[in-house]
């Protein structure tokens, strides 16, 4: 089984223009993500999917592989589906281009359910929320699953509502694994009502009866969506670089 890591990287971010190319500790943001993904042993190949030649050239300059995709895609899922039309692979792993601290173990765990189970079409990951402020933050997507680990619902609201007893609330991490056959049927799936209400593309799958297998991971990841996020990850990556240079 051939797994391909795809990192969608859109140049025009509304909050941080040119985000993939922002330099952190001497490297562009997209390189940090690419280098981390390349450490995952399950991935036979890693590439960046972009609509901008500046990103393409940057990736090629640091020795990575990039593919130009259409500029009218509404989501990373659509961009990954285009890549699947051009690249050989059985499973395509969508790795967020703005998460330079993504754990290699998270990538491996998202790949794991596909191995030996032909019924798995889509996978993703969750991590237990430990920061109370994240529970009511609509930018932190929550997920609930059944006993078999399949997603029941994703929401920006706190789910489940802890009314009479303590319990855990899980954050959804924006990494996905897609079997090629699923990506082939994607154009037939119209945007759904709940998807539009919550602004969460994964709800399109649930509303169309496509199960999403959710793996639990131990390490959270920080997405760089704002300048404040950038300030949070910069010292962490600078320290990581120092440690690697020492080794």
Secondary structure as UniProt FT lines:
FT   STRAND          3..9
FT   TURN            17..18
FT   HELIX           19..21
FT   STRAND          23..24
FT   TURN            25..26
FT   STRAND          27..28
FT   HELIX           29..37
FT   TURN            38..39
FT   TURN            41..42
FT   STRAND          43..50
FT   HELIX           53..61
FT   TURN            62..63
FT   STRAND          66..68
FT   HELIX           76..86
FT   STRAND          91..94
FT   TURN            97..98
FT   TURN            100..101
FT   HELIX           104..112
FT   TURN            113..116
FT   TURN            118..119
FT   STRAND          122..128
FT   HELIX           132..135
FT   TURN            138..139
FT   STRAND          142..145
FT   TURN            147..148
FT   STRAND          150..155
FT   STRAND          170..179
FT   HELIX           180..185
FT   HELIX           186..188
FT   HELIX           193..198
FT   HELIX           202..207
FT   TURN            208..209
FT   STRAND          213..216
FT   HELIX           227..246
//
